[in-house]
């Protein structure tokens, strides 16, 4: 039930959904005062959420900074790769389709090839309500094998439906085999704070390696300061999803 509720809340808090609701209310409300208020709120929210500079400042503050390979001073037994990077329902089904977060996979493979991690544990089943049959860990594992990873160096955990369940499954699989300090958590920079909190909550605290950054260097250019961009709406959606997830799971006692 909590899984379904979290998905519903994520949908209802999307900036574009809220903007559409406000504009629809302005069209159908009879009261002139409230029509104007809803219209003004919808336009204001659209301008704010489509501003690249504003969302970039929030994203920069939220994302966990990158770690240069030269700054990694130890070698890890396991790299824990969180899924959430493939696209469901794509055709034909004879290949794996990646989203903009494919860096999670490619950077994990870089860590593996350079010897910073000895083995890879890919965790994540299906987080989809509509397509629960797709198992991301299996798909990502197939790609890592094609890239040249050894089969004996990869484990796929494909039961978990969200990051908290992944933390529980990872701890279950690795307890008795290794220590948390010998593992490296790998996920997107915007997802790292929430992910690390889940793993700390289950008693499996690890070092982290951020990938797939959505923020960029601060730029005081006319296009970023004044011209609306649809990409900003997408980044706000990602950021608000993380905030809502963090708060919801804190209230549920998972963090």
Secondary structure, DSSP 4 states (H G I P E B T S, - for coil): -HHHHHHHHHHHT-HHHHHHHHHHHHHH---HHHHHHHHHHHHHHHHHHT-HHHHHHHHHHHSPPP--GGG--S-EEEEEEE---B-TT-SSSSS--B-TTTHHHHHHHHHHHTTSEEEEEEE-----SS-TT--HHHHHHHHHHHHT--GGGEEEE---SSHHHHHHHHHHHHBTTB-GGGEEEEEEGGGHHHHHHHHHHTT---EEEEE----------HHHHHS--HHHHHHHHHHHHHHHHHHHHHHTT--
